[in-house]
Amino acid sequence: MDQPKLPTKVSPVEWIGPDHPGYEETGLIHYAHIPREASLDDSAPVVVMVHGKYGDESAMWIFKQTIPAGVAIVSPRAPLVSPNGGGFVWFDSANGTLQPTAEGLQTGLLKLTHFIDGLRYLYPINPDRLLLMGFSQGAAISNAFALNYPNRVLGVASLAGAMVQPFDLMPAPELDGLPVFMAHGLEDDTIPVSQAQKTRDHYQALGAKITYGEYRTGHKMTVPAIKALKDWVSEQLK
């Protein structure tokens, strides 16, 4: 199985392929950047970057620029080969981009949860200082994790994404000010901005603390959106 090339230089970085001993612990192929100064006695906060539909473990590293020095970064490969070929997915969509079956959503969520559970046994990371950052379908599965386990995350960044549809596939906990960052393109024809707006409103109704921005772009992040994300991440991890 081939190791994909990262779009940016990252050092140190390790690829955990299917033959690596760490693969069995986490259950997913992934890239990991662990600060050299991190140790069991001084563990690092961690950002789990979750790629979108048709991506892989290399796709999210463009966002490394938003993460402060001294923070561990891991990015897993989704467990399912895309039915259309060319990439990986967290769940198959029933009738749309973010419309999984209940069984499909739970399978993807279990894989991500097992992956996150295993990180503490592989790396000197602090599981109590965990931030999720997801793009598109990766944002949807990150939002699902946050709603199922709100006490396990410092916050979630939902980039060009939304919650899975319908919302009642997930629990509706009291979020007690959980920080949520959302950035979405007004011209996004993959996930309409209306879905992001409904996700924002649903998060607010549950008590989350929302940082929300709309940008004149399509299914991607603009420079101002990345700047806002960087500021938000720094605030959560300070």
Number of C-alpha atoms within 10 A of each C-alpha: 6 5 14 12 10 15 11 12 11 12 11 10 15 13 20 19 18 14 10 11 11 20 18 15 16 23 19 24 24 23 24 22 21 24 20 11 10 18 13 11 7 11 21 24 23 25 26 22 28 31 29 27 21 19 22 25 27 22 21 23 21 13 15 17 13 17 19 14 10 16 19 24 23 22 25 26 26 27 18 14 19 17 11 8 8 11 17 21 22 30 28 21 17 12 10 12 18 26 21 21 18 14 12 16 22 18 15 21 19 13 17 25 16 14 21 18 13 19 19 16 11 12 18 21 25 18 19 12 18 22 24 23 25 25 27 25 30 28 28 28 30 31 28 23 21 23 20 15 14 18 13 14 19 21 28 27 25 31 27 30 34 32 27 25 19 12 14 9 17 18 12 14 14 14 19 12 14 20 20 23 20 24 27 31 25 18 16 18 10 15 22 18 23 13 18 24 17 14 22 22 14 15 24 16 12 16 16 19 17 18 15 16 17 17 18 11 13 18 20 17 21 16 9 12 20 17 13 18 26 17 14 19 21 13 9 14 17 7
